[in-house]
């Protein structure tokens, strides 16, 4: 539609003002980016175009674009919380148009904004998705920045050398206006390049449907999948009522609390150590079960090693996570489909790849190890190291009869020392799926084995006059009840009732009864009940 009679949606302005107010409240700067210019500045759906970049084909669309920025400028020219205006997102000039057309439109918009007395920074993107800055030199404003985008190429300085040179020639700063849609390793490397060259950056994108390369992933509903199947000619046409319901149900899933949070992506973006130090993804306690996908946070070669861990060329696209589930690293994760196991497993394993896990061993002792695997192949092998020392050498992975037919490898009598350790799982010869490790304590010189899943030690200090600690080691998550009795057998305190995690758990008692009253000095007993087993131990309170 090239009709010049148009108005601005008041609801959209209200949303924009609300966003600005939110930014002010939290001390954030806002950059206004024209993502969808009239007619579309590129032929893609990201510009809401009809399939071709009609912004350039009709003067009326250019006039509307200039008028739009005039409206925005008049409204927000005094707003200090707005850092600047990104005039056109990822322009792509159609055949027959040159970068002179792009430069001329930018200058028209710039003149309109400056005539309003608006001194905000103008962010200028190059042609071909903000990568080609031909004819955008020399700069045409004192307060402008060249904004480039970076996708699907090598995360090395030479990939942005032309932009750095342009900045030096023009004496204008650079802004990395977009990068993303890649692995965590790639994210951290690009940030390193940008910050080492004094370039501020903006990452794309915060939230998407059923994605790993985002902070919040929206669940793809079954109803909306049906709509997608229809569009892809894999299902019959649904009714309008069904389609509307599917769309609105999906919209409800956009709520943050309904999304899956990708903590690994946040670590890659914000933790300076991501490139050099592996850190726990989750608290992992031994004894207990360690899901394979809970390997540490960190880049390739730091927390894991995978042969394909980033995408650096778009025409020959290769997924960094071939399963596309749970995490955004080079590690290939899929649904395990194991009704007796955990939700996710690691697949597409190749020779020499490895994973690291930070673990907390509750007590020095002898443990049995269970490794859950599946494969239709023969000759697969793996090794396990602790603090770089061999723990289990060259475990033969048996042919289980299929990629989703899960069996356990049992390794008896492994000695582990108490404390924090680093486990490394090395895939000597790949070709199998890996679901979890499970360590079970079978002997400890410190803890009494009450039952195969429960180990107890005496409270400490004992005697005590203020607070005493009661340690309990569990091989697996269990329901536990702990009560305290007087020497006469009277119940004085219900100390704990509920689920207790695997590994070392410590309960503390301050000598008060169920009513908060201080109990007198004397002998007391605590009884621990778990899995139908009960054990009672004695302690002495001295006031």
Secondary structure as GFF3:
##gff-version 3
##sequence-region A 1 543
A	DSSP	alpha_helix	10	25	.	.	.	ID=ss1
A	DSSP	beta_strand	30	33	.	.	.	ID=ss2
A	DSSP	three_ten_helix	45	47	.	.	.	ID=ss3
A	DSSP	alpha_helix	59	76	.	.	.	ID=ss4
A	DSSP	beta_strand	82	86	.	.	.	ID=ss5
A	DSSP	alpha_helix	99	115	.	.	.	ID=ss6
A	DSSP	beta_strand	121	125	.	.	.	ID=ss7
A	DSSP	alpha_helix	127	130	.	.	.	ID=ss8
A	DSSP	beta_strand	144	150	.	.	.	ID=ss9
A	DSSP	three_ten_helix	157	160	.	.	.	ID=ss10
A	DSSP	alpha_helix	161	170	.	.	.	ID=ss11
A	DSSP	beta_strand	174	179	.	.	.	ID=ss12
A	DSSP	alpha_helix	184	196	.	.	.	ID=ss13
A	DSSP	beta_strand	200	201	.	.	.	ID=ss14
A	DSSP	beta_strand	207	209	.	.	.	ID=ss15
A	DSSP	beta_strand	216	218	.	.	.	ID=ss16
A	DSSP	alpha_helix	222	231	.	.	.	ID=ss17
A	DSSP	alpha_helix	240	252	.	.	.	ID=ss18
A	DSSP	three_ten_helix	256	258	.	.	.	ID=ss19
A	DSSP	beta_strand	260	261	.	.	.	ID=ss20
A	DSSP	alpha_helix	263	270	.	.	.	ID=ss21
A	DSSP	three_ten_helix	272	275	.	.	.	ID=ss22
A	DSSP	beta_strand	285	286	.	.	.	ID=ss23
A	DSSP	beta_strand	288	291	.	.	.	ID=ss24
A	DSSP	three_ten_helix	292	294	.	.	.	ID=ss25
A	DSSP	beta_strand	304	305	.	.	.	ID=ss26
A	DSSP	beta_strand	333	335	.	.	.	ID=ss27
A	DSSP	beta_strand	344	346	.	.	.	ID=ss28
A	DSSP	beta_strand	354	361	.	.	.	ID=ss29
A	DSSP	beta_strand	365	374	.	.	.	ID=ss30
A	DSSP	beta_strand	380	386	.	.	.	ID=ss31
A	DSSP	beta_strand	389	397	.	.	.	ID=ss32
A	DSSP	beta_strand	407	416	.	.	.	ID=ss33
A	DSSP	beta_strand	419	429	.	.	.	ID=ss34
A	DSSP	beta_strand	433	443	.	.	.	ID=ss35
A	DSSP	beta_strand	448	451	.	.	.	ID=ss36
A	DSSP	beta_strand	454	456	.	.	.	ID=ss37
A	DSSP	beta_strand	468	474	.	.	.	ID=ss38
A	DSSP	beta_strand	478	486	.	.	.	ID=ss39
A	DSSP	beta_strand	491	500	.	.	.	ID=ss40
A	DSSP	beta_strand	503	509	.	.	.	ID=ss41
A	DSSP	beta_strand	522	530	.	.	.	ID=ss42
A	DSSP	beta_strand	533	541	.	.	.	ID=ss43
###
